[in-house]
Amino acid sequence: MKQRPRIYYTESQKYLMWDRWKKGDSLHQIAQLFDRHHPSIHRILSETGGIRPTQRRRSKLA
C-alpha cells in the first residue's frame, strides 16, 4: 500500500478545521475537505483536548 506524502497544515487550514469542528462537523467531513483520512485531523484537534487554542501574541511586557 502506497503512503500519501506528509503535509504540514498552515495556520489558516487549522483555523478552518477548528471552525468546522465547532459547527459540529465530523472528523470524516473535515478530512474530506483536505483529501485526508480522519486520524490526521484528529491529531490536530486532540493536541489541545478538542479546545481551540488561544491566538498567540507577544506579551505587552516584552
Secondary structure, DSSP 8 states (H G I E B T S, - for coil): ----------HHHHHHHHHHHHHT--HHHHHHHTT--HHHHHHHHHTTTTS--------TT-
